[in-house]
Amino acid sequence: MNKGDRSKLDFLVLIVKWRKFFIINFIIVSILSAGVSLILPQWYVGNVTILPPVEEQSDLGLSSMISGLSFGSLGLGGASFEANIVIAILQSRSLLESVAKKFSLQERYEADDMEETLRMLKKRIVYKLHEEGTITIFSRTKTKHFPGKSAINEARYLARDMASFATAKLDSINKTIRLTKAFNTRSFIERRYNQNLDDLKKAEEDFRAFQEKYGAIALPEQTLATIEALAALKSQQVAKEIELGVLENYYDSSHIDVQRAKTEIREIQRKLEDYQQSSQIDGKKDGDMKLFLPLDEIPEMGIEYARLLREIKMQELILEFITPQYEQARIQESKDTSTIQILDEAVVPIKRIKPKRAFFVIFMNIVMFMVGVVFIFVVEYLQQIQRGERDKQDQLAQIVDMLATDLKRASRLFRKRA
């Protein structure tokens, strides 16, 4: 048997020797720890599982962008924009303060002021973002020491009510944010829509006045193609400017979507300048055939007529584009539906989350077992020292006895010889 095995055997012998001590210690600690767990505050948790809103997408170009902006597009990384908005609202002072006032939590927490109450509440209303995109909101409550049945029931129902109220407040705050954004978007598009109506009306009046004064002027087909192309480009430019205006209501100038819109506007402007400088394109497939006639090749009277006609066509195209956008913005503003879909509503919790009595009893017994092992080692060590001292005393006594015996023998021998 090597030294390690002997040490283990000695330890086992020591435990068996002190087995009564450990059994009594286990019984006492189990009873005491179970009793302590009964007087400790009991914690309960209520939870609600929600699905962040999924915005309806429209086929109307800019309207899709408006819908996408109506809830989440704040540039938060990680999870989806919608989930990040939900999380931001859950951590907001508005929501936490509403919960604190609704349930008189400053008094319940025995906090000195609202700031301390909110700090405590922020640790008790928490969330978990799941991989599938759902969010679970947890509301934790606790009783005081020595809780009775009524105090326990109060904490259980409070956990459910706080989770439900926090979810309802989340929906209310998010709905307000959506409506505010929708109002700003609708106001911006409405101003551009009214401007377009005024511009179209003026263009039609100018065109009618020109015709009344000079009569109708026949333009070549190439010129009409040029006018339609310029009008289409100009309407695209206006559409992008509207999109840029909407984006600038939500993002700063450095945002990627703002930069993209500005780049597209510059590209359209460059094409417009190219058309104005020269309306001839490279038609390698059909030879160098002129598909568009430069406006500077039209007689002066025809130029004015073409400009007026181009303005009308351009305003008509803009109106054709902006009208559905305006209607979609009005629809978004008028929406008053719930923004949060509740998958699992809060229910009254049955089991407490802590203290976990069995775990607490086991943990305390493990701790006391370790303390007991240290205790018996110390006792055995002290006893060993005492045994060592007694052994030394016995050895000294033996030496004295042997010396005394020898001395007696020598004395007897000396007397005989004398």
QUICORKA-V221250 format. One record per run of one state. SS is the DSSP state (a for helix, b for strand, c for the rest). FROM is the first residue (numbers start at 1). TO is the last residue. If there is no record, write none. Layout:
SS/FROM/TO  SS/FROM/TO
This chain:
c/1/2  a/3/17  c/18/18  a/19/39  c/40/42  b/43/51  c/52/61  a/62/69  c/70/80  a/81/90  c/91/92  a/93/102  c/103/104  a/105/109  c/110/113  a/114/122  c/123/124  b/125/129  c/130/133  b/134/142  c/143/148  a/149/214  c/215/220  a/221/248  c/249/255  a/256/277  c/278/283  a/284/286  c/287/294  a/295/297  c/298/299  a/300/334  c/335/340  b/341/344  c/345/353  b/354/354  c/355/356  a/357/417  c/418/418
